[in-house]
């Protein structure tokens, strides 16, 4: 079930903040890049920015030359296989169940060539495993959790640095939620400035 969200700015710094949201691959054994899934800019005080957090994913494959395969819809519990076509192309196809019901597995079944496996939510990249070699499997495990914070010079769809992750470190669990507001407060100029806070309000449960 897709989750309807609204970012609401109730901070004291007007529309000067850039807010980044991202997810983390929970499998510590599978090193993958966390991408800036959504970046919100120029949202003034008491203004809001609606968006959707989909239940499912899309998976695409990129190579070292900047080429992307068509994306395929996928869900947790599925395995996808990347294979060669008779015409010399590449395609993803469903290949049964993943190793666990809360994982998304993607197997590189090409004869040669390492690829980058990219995972998208709502059309925006949320994660990527680089240099997946033939016979290797990329495994993604994303909980219904968003990480959020204030950052600067972060581009949507680009990998975020450890420094940004250490600052943008508020964890918002979306488990069991149908819709909610993500309310930002704090901030502001001068000595009266307080740390930014992000809280879920007006929650509607599933």
ChimeraX attribute file (.defattr): number of C-alpha atoms within 10 A of each C-alpha:
attribute: neighborCount
match mode: 1-to-1
recipient: residues
	/A:1	11
	/A:2	13
	/A:3	19
	/A:4	16
	/A:5	21
	/A:6	19
	/A:7	21
	/A:8	22
	/A:9	24
	/A:10	21
	/A:11	24
	/A:12	19
	/A:13	16
	/A:14	16
	/A:15	17
	/A:16	15
	/A:17	20
	/A:18	16
	/A:19	21
	/A:20	26
	/A:21	23
	/A:22	26
	/A:23	21
	/A:24	20
	/A:25	21
	/A:26	15
	/A:27	13
	/A:28	9
	/A:29	8
	/A:30	14
	/A:31	15
	/A:32	21
	/A:33	19
	/A:34	22
	/A:35	27
	/A:36	26
	/A:37	25
	/A:38	21
	/A:39	20
	/A:40	15
	/A:41	13
	/A:42	13
	/A:43	19
	/A:44	18
	/A:45	17
	/A:46	13
	/A:47	14
	/A:48	17
	/A:49	15
	/A:50	11
	/A:51	13
	/A:52	13
	/A:53	18
	/A:54	15
	/A:55	14
	/A:56	14
	/A:57	20
	/A:58	19
	/A:59	23
	/A:60	21
	/A:61	25
	/A:62	18
	/A:63	16
	/A:64	12
	/A:65	7
	/A:66	8
	/A:67	9
	/A:68	16
	/A:69	15
	/A:70	12
	/A:71	17
	/A:72	17
	/A:73	14
	/A:74	19
	/A:75	17
	/A:76	20
	/A:77	16
	/A:78	19
	/A:79	23
	/A:80	25
	/A:81	18
	/A:82	23
	/A:83	17
	/A:84	16
	/A:85	11
	/A:86	7
	/A:87	6
	/A:88	7
	/A:89	9
	/A:90	16
	/A:91	18
	/A:92	22
	/A:93	12
	/A:94	14
	/A:95	14
	/A:96	12
	/A:97	15
	/A:98	18
	/A:99	13
	/A:100	14
	/A:101	12
	/A:102	15
	/A:103	22
	/A:104	24
	/A:105	24
	/A:106	27
	/A:107	21
	/A:108	25
	/A:109	19
	/A:110	19
	/A:111	11
	/A:112	11
	/A:113	13
	/A:114	18
	/A:115	22
	/A:116	20
	/A:117	26
	/A:118	24
	/A:119	24
	/A:120	23
	/A:121	19
	/A:122	17
	/A:123	13
	/A:124	17
	/A:125	24
	/A:126	28
	/A:127	27
	/A:128	25
	/A:129	21
	/A:130	19
	/A:131	16
	/A:132	18
	/A:133	18
	/A:134	17
	/A:135	12
	/A:136	14
	/A:137	20
	/A:138	23
	/A:139	23
	/A:140	24
	/A:141	20
	/A:142	17
	/A:143	16
	/A:144	16
	/A:145	15
	/A:146	19
	/A:147	18
	/A:148	25
	/A:149	23
	/A:150	22
	/A:151	17
	/A:152	12
	/A:153	7
	/A:154	19
	/A:155	14
	/A:156	19
	/A:157	19
	/A:158	16
	/A:159	19
	/A:160	18
	/A:161	13
	/A:162	10
	/A:163	9
	/A:164	16
	/A:165	20
	/A:166	10
	/A:167	12
	/A:168	19
	/A:169	15
	/A:170	18
	/A:171	16
	/A:172	15
	/A:173	13
	/A:174	19
	/A:175	12
	/A:176	13
	/A:177	17
	/A:178	16
	/A:179	21
	/A:180	19
	/A:181	20
	/A:182	23
	/A:183	19
	/A:184	23
	/A:185	19
	/A:186	16
	/A:187	19
	/A:188	17
	/A:189	9
	/A:190	7
	/A:191	6
	/A:192	9
	/A:193	13
	/A:194	14
	/A:195	9
	/A:196	16
	/A:197	17
	/A:198	23
	/A:199	15
	/A:200	17
	/A:201	13
	/A:202	11
	/A:203	15
	/A:204	13
	/A:205	11
	/A:206	10
